[in-house]
Amino acid sequence: MDAEYLKHYHSLVNGHLLMKKLPFLKLVIFDVDGVLTDGGLLYTGEGETIKRFNVKDGVAMKLLPKWGIEVAVITAKDSAPVRKRVAELGIANAYFGCSNKGTAFDELMAKLDLEPEQVAYVGDDVIDLQVMPKVGISICPADAHVLLQRHCDIVLTRSGGQGVAREVADLVLATRMKLEAAYELAKRPEFELPTKG
């Protein structure tokens, strides 16, 4: 455990949420817009969408599986930039264009044979409430809609697109080991090699 890092989350540690649930997670599911991006949409003159992702989140999403915590994406939108980023990170379990995220979640649970208590979900808007009541730990960025902040187990310190996945990864890993040890894998040259999803 990384007590030095976790002291910044005093209220969570005191509430025993971190100690009882985070160390046993097997899967973290991320929404995309407003979580891995800032939620903004940029359009080219040809009408193509451009999205900005945080490179620090990419490190987190590649690192978690190396420590036995799978990563998945469930997003209401479907676009070429999102599919490209998911493929770059080697995320095999991705659901695009989901108007019913709850159904996608149920399919994923059946596919991976996991219990909801072993899963965390990270979302930022009311559509994510289709999934959040079903998981062991619900998490939202600092700038998530107020309804999510009311119903989330953890409200992060970072806003969407500003390293949300990295903060989630650090929290999860810090309940298991020192972050220096966790990040040893990210220092290796092979860490940056393309991942196959």
TIVO-553222 format. One line per 3 residues: their letters; for each residue x, y, z of N, C-alpha, C. Coordinates in steps of 0.001 Angstrom, whole numbers, plus 500000, padded with zeros to 6 digits. Each point is the difference from the previous one (the first is absolute). Layout:
A> X Y Z X Y Z X Y Z; ... .
***
This chain:
MDA> 500841 498813 500000 499159 501187 500000 500884 501248 500000; 499512 501055 499330 500730 501260 499967 499274 501011 500895; 500308 499941 501286 499328 500858 500982 500256 501474 499720 .
EYL> 501187 500312 499481 500345 501397 499705 499056 500580 498949; 499723 499219 498956 499065 500467 498966 498571 500045 500541; 499598 498977 500703 498613 499890 500449 499610 501038 501042 .
KHY> 500974 500614 500660 499657 501001 501016 499291 501207 499372; 500161 500172 498687 499303 501085 499305 498507 499704 499823; 499622 498761 500294 498597 499580 499899 499500 499604 501388 .
HSL> 500271 500870 500954 499740 499746 501417 498568 499528 500264; 499018 500684 499393 498606 499649 500285 499650 498610 499487; 500575 499610 498870 499723 498667 499463 500642 498923 500867 .
VNG> 501226 500237 500405 500690 499024 500835 499273 499839 501324; 499589 501112 500581 499287 499943 501274 498656 499298 499860; 499395 500102 498809 498721 499330 499774 500168 498544 499618 .
HLL> 501226 499544 499921 500338 498605 499715 499612 499549 498596; 499561 500907 499147 499635 499625 498630 501215 499470 499246; 501102 500742 500067 501199 499564 499293 500485 498651 500499 .
MKK> 500055 499858 501294 500575 498792 500571 499150 498762 499737; 498691 500177 499936 499119 498840 499861 499717 499623 498552; 500044 500968 499082 499581 499710 498629 501094 500140 498945 .
LPF> 500723 501104 500015 500970 500247 498928 501059 498909 499844; 500509 499413 501072 501037 498984 499808 499524 498735 499295; 498680 499826 499880 499471 498762 499437 499380 500178 498621 .
LKL> 500176 501183 499417 499448 500240 498662 500675 499124 498960; 499196 499515 499057 500509 499225 498865 499823 500741 498683; 499146 501045 500011 499670 500710 498761 499634 501441 500312 .
VIF> 500510 500930 499165 499571 501395 500041 499438 500340 498628; 498762 500481 499982 499330 500394 498753 499979 501519 499929; 500388 500532 498851 500028 501443 499800 498991 500430 498945 .
DVD> 499276 501068 500280 499307 500766 498973 501097 500764 499252; 499664 500600 498870 501013 500734 499245 499802 501509 500101; 498941 500521 499374 499793 501451 499969 499711 500532 501401 .
GVL> 500809 500954 500437 499843 500570 501332 500772 499248 501065; 500626 498884 499612 500840 499226 500918 501420 499924 499424; 500132 499308 498875 501305 499927 499330 500255 501230 499135 .
TDG> 498943 500755 499698 500130 501293 499323 499338 501049 500884; 500155 501265 499616 499359 501056 500786 498532 500195 499609; 499516 499176 499100 498607 500086 499580 499770 500945 498837 .
GLL> 501026 500738 499596 499851 500917 498872 500014 499257 498678; 499331 500559 499014 499995 499435 498660 500531 501044 499028; 501044 499659 499268 500545 500868 498976 499678 499391 498648 .
YTG> 499592 500851 499051 499666 499521 498664 500909 500634 498967; 500463 499191 499039 500758 500536 498878 499015 500624 499016; 500541 500686 498983 499151 500595 498969 499186 498960 499257 .
EGE> 500489 498743 500001 499300 498905 499331 498994 499326 500938; 499911 500496 501214 499034 499442 500952 500502 498821 500811; 501288 499708 499898 500556 498900 500786 500234 500448 501445 .
TIK> 499804 499089 500926 500176 500300 501413 501452 499799 500412; 500487 500925 500828 501336 499892 500579 499841 499965 501518; 500686 499058 500640 499943 499898 501460 501415 500049 500553 .
RFN> 500130 500578 501180 501305 500112 500660 500043 499050 501194; 500979 499087 499977 500200 499052 501090 501254 500370 500776; 500029 499641 501271 501154 500276 500847 500952 498809 499954 .
VKD> 501246 500233 499622 500972 498915 499862 500243 499297 501341; 499851 500710 501105 500193 499382 501315 498959 498919 500268; 498801 500189 499465 498972 498964 500137 500389 498742 499243 .
GVA> 500665 500181 498867 500437 498848 499224 500954 499120 500787; 500913 500623 500731 500921 499237 500840 499205 499202 501036; 499042 500647 500620 499187 499337 501030 499247 498806 499436 .
MKL> 499410 500173 498821 499160 498957 499429 500818 498836 499453; 501280 500231 499737 500901 498911 499625 500603 499330 501226; 500152 500767 501084 500633 499475 501204 499073 499108 500822 .
LPK> 498743 500387 500132 499076 499223 500842 499954 498515 499624; 499847 499644 498715 499953 498574 499665 501276 499235 500357; 501117 500688 500025 501258 499340 500362 500019 499606 501475 .
WGI> 499104 500584 500787 499853 499649 501411 498707 499237 500264; 499395 499437 498955 498836 499135 500182 498666 500704 500077; 499957 501261 499590 498740 500761 500010 499652 500342 498561 .
EVA> 498992 499341 499458 499620 500234 498612 499369 501378 499835; 500039 500487 498769 499438 501303 499661 499004 499807 498863; 498867 500691 500091 498983 499956 498941 499465 501405 499772 .
VIT> 499321 500171 498877 499377 501275 499642 498553 499749 499634; 499116 500813 500558 498597 500022 499564 499656 501459 499748; 499698 500328 498749 499747 501390 499640 498739 500129 499141 .
AKD> 499284 501081 500213 498779 500248 499230 500312 500455 498580; 501186 500557 499804 500395 500500 498678 500813 498954 499262; 500034 500164 498686 500836 499142 499160 500656 500892 498956 .
SAP> 501314 500008 499998 500718 500822 499027 501352 499367 499706; 500552 500373 498860 501310 499479 499604 501088 500347 501010; 500033 501239 500541 501054 500311 500977 499929 499124 501257 .
VRK> 498796 499727 500477 499850 499161 501196 500447 498577 499696; 499559 499458 498876 500401 498639 499629 501517 499894 499834; 500622 501027 499418 501454 499987 499808 500709 500000 501349 .
RVA> 499557 500844 500928 500656 500072 501309 499834 498693 500771; 498824 499432 499967 499754 498725 500676 500886 498904 499416; 500130 499976 498670 500853 499004 499349 501465 500203 500368 .
ELG> 500463 501256 500027 501382 500302 500373 500339 499466 501392; 499026 500053 500891 500224 499577 501381 499785 498503 500198; 499566 499316 498940 499815 498554 500088 498825 499585 500860 .
IAN> 498973 500832 500059 498825 499691 500822 499078 499084 499207; 499927 498751 500410 499227 499003 499257 498509 500127 500243; 499619 500435 501179 498578 500080 500356 499525 501440 499910 .
AYF> 499440 500349 498847 499534 501361 499758 498623 499953 499351; 499113 500816 500509 498620 500094 499504 499777 501432 499550; 499736 500177 498707 499838 501321 499405 498533 500243 499645 .
GCS> 499574 501250 500064 498651 500371 499592 498913 499374 500862; 500242 499922 501297 499050 499340 500919 498974 500985 500541; 498786 499914 499533 498929 500810 500590 499530 499373 501307 .
NKG> 500220 498695 500135 499687 499307 501252 501285 499388 500556; 500668 500766 500819 501270 499544 500560 499805 498841 500976; 498824 499949 500618 499710 498907 500930 500019 498647 499309 .
TAF> 499469 499930 498804 500005 498753 499238 501422 499608 499614; 500798 500981 499566 501400 499731 499656 500746 499484 501228; 499734 500588 501140 500642 499551 501244 499632 498554 500309 .
DEL> 498727 499670 499875 499562 498626 500278 500678 498999 499062; 500119 500368 498730 500688 499137 499030 501463 499802 500387; 500634 501079 500419 501409 499931 500381 500202 499126 501235 .
MAK> 499104 500112 500963 500110 499179 501207 499875 498514 499666; 499068 499687 499102 499827 498603 499587 501227 499505 499247; 500546 500839 499132 501166 499622 499200 501221 499741 500881 .
LDL> 500234 500873 500984 501200 499893 500825 499789 499157 501253; 498764 499622 500251 499667 499189 501168 500489 500650 501293; 499619 501278 500168 500366 500748 501199 498764 500337 500819 .
EPE> 500211 500204 501279 498948 500489 500882 500035 501526 499990; 498847 500664 500066 499981 501471 500002 500884 500625 501071; 500148 499336 501144 500843 500541 501076 501467 500089 499606 .
QVA> 500391 499289 498949 501389 500007 499546 500262 501084 498953; 498996 500852 499772 500052 500953 498896 499835 501434 500489; 500779 500912 499399 499808 501437 500183 499575 500594 498670 .
YVG> 499161 501014 500051 499560 500696 498793 500277 501481 500181; 500556 500626 498951 500327 501419 500039 499179 500724 498944; 499115 500894 500428 499149 500746 499074 499793 501422 500474 .
DDV> 499418 500818 499114 499879 501423 500331 498605 500591 499823; 499064 499261 499382 498692 500607 499730 498880 499011 500308; 498768 500487 499908 498859 499235 500513 499804 498653 499307 .
IDL> 500410 499856 498742 499873 498698 499332 500817 498928 500724; 501049 500417 500691 500847 499054 500724 499306 499430 501240; 498900 500613 500402 499218 499452 501114 499292 498707 499608 .
QVM> 500027 499650 498710 499502 498688 499567 500905 498879 500511; 501264 500325 500230 500982 498995 500415 500406 500154 501462; 500167 501213 500464 500614 500244 501309 499357 499253 501170 .
PKV> 498678 499891 500062 499419 499253 501133 500308 498500 499964; 500490 499517 498864 500241 498565 499842 501401 499562 500427; 500929 500939 500170 501402 499642 500223 500405 500114 501465 .
GIS> 501164 499431 500296 500515 500065 501363 500442 501383 500401; 500629 500733 499059 500465 501361 500282 499657 500895 498816; 499287 501075 500269 499698 500991 498967 500888 501217 500227 .
ICP> 500546 500513 498893 500986 501081 500056 499634 501050 498961; 500218 501271 500332 499761 501055 499011 501074 501073 500099; 500239 500725 498886 500945 501115 500017 499475 501149 500866 .
ADA> 500884 500920 500321 499641 501141 500842 498923 500879 499368; 499954 500029 498653 499018 500855 499324 498797 499216 499474; 499757 498826 500547 498828 499207 499597 498720 500719 500397 .
HVL> 498899 499628 499351 498704 500584 500340 499693 499751 501471; 499296 500935 500602 499717 499942 501437 499295 498711 500408; 499155 499445 499134 499304 498764 500362 500970 498839 500157 .
LQR> 501042 499982 499185 501000 498949 500160 500802 500213 501270; 500342 501248 500276 500756 500269 501218 499218 499583 501237; 498688 500126 499943 499164 499581 501136 499977 498490 500179 .
HCD> 500122 499270 498903 499815 498551 500042 501286 499198 499814; 501154 500680 499879 501277 499300 499801 500667 499681 501326; 500700 498882 500014 500796 499657 501175 501229 500895 500105 .
IVL> 500589 500319 498849 501219 500808 499981 499857 501120 498978; 500164 501244 500453 500108 501146 499101 501485 500350 499945; 500569 499909 498815 501437 500209 499827 500383 501471 500141 .
TRS> 501300 500265 500061 500474 501378 500062 500192 500584 498603; 500096 499130 498976 500232 500461 498629 498700 500070 499205; 499970 500933 499062 498859 500152 499106 500192 499144 498756 .
GGQ> 498916 499820 499250 500044 499202 498784 501084 500470 499043; 500755 499044 499436 501054 500318 499057 501288 500478 500628; 500032 500079 501332 501174 500526 500707 500746 498926 500789 .
GVA> 499888 498762 499565 500716 498928 500678 499132 499196 500946; 498720 499865 499684 499063 499252 500841 500416 498533 500125; 500308 499365 498884 500377 498578 500056 501287 499815 500793 .
REV> 500906 500948 499912 501257 499912 500744 499720 500082 501504; 499101 500896 500397 499661 500107 501418 499335 498721 500497; 499118 499436 499191 499350 498739 500363 501047 498897 500156 .
ADL> 500902 499888 499035 501033 498968 500058 500877 500175 501232; 500387 501228 500284 500839 500245 501172 499289 499605 501288; 498719 500311 500086 499220 499615 501187 499948 498488 500162 .
VLA> 499670 499320 498920 499882 498537 500056 501336 499367 500350; 501039 500405 499312 501315 499399 500220 500565 500344 501375; 499723 501209 500493 500524 500410 501310 499404 499190 501142 .
TRM> 498855 499373 499780 499435 499143 501047 500679 498630 500017; 500832 499727 498974 500641 498693 499883 501508 500042 500198; 500623 501135 499670 501469 500074 500016 500438 501456 499973 .
KLE> 501295 500206 500192 500572 501331 499806 499919 500350 498526; 499675 501254 499691 499890 500392 498599 501330 499871 499268; 501109 500186 500702 501307 499809 499362 500120 498585 499441 .
AAY> 499520 499033 500760 500051 498604 499546 499048 499773 498830; 498811 500569 500088 499003 499834 498934 500509 500550 498673; 500681 501129 500052 500443 500668 498780 501333 499478 499463 .
ELA> 500622 499063 500689 501224 499393 499460 499740 499411 498616; 498815 499426 499821 499661 499405 498699 499944 501042 498891; 499551 501210 500353 499872 501061 498993 501347 500565 499577 .
KRP> 501052 499711 500765 501337 500487 499656 500679 499122 498946; 499485 498813 499817 500641 499062 499082 499724 500386 498544; 500965 499836 499122 499808 500386 498595 498814 499307 499341 .
EFE> 499775 498735 500356 498903 499260 499358 498614 500526 500367; 499916 500799 501076 498710 500555 500406 499379 500867 498903; 500833 500688 499274 499513 500914 498956 499733 499320 498668 .
LPT> 500299 498709 499910 499708 499301 498755 498501 499918 499779; 499554 499967 498744 498564 499914 499722 499381 498788 500689; 498800 500210 500530 499284 498929 500700 498958 499424 499079 .
KG> 499835 498694 500033 498966 499362 499200 498776 499783 500865; 498826 500478 499492 498776 499862 500779 499288 498712 499724 .
***
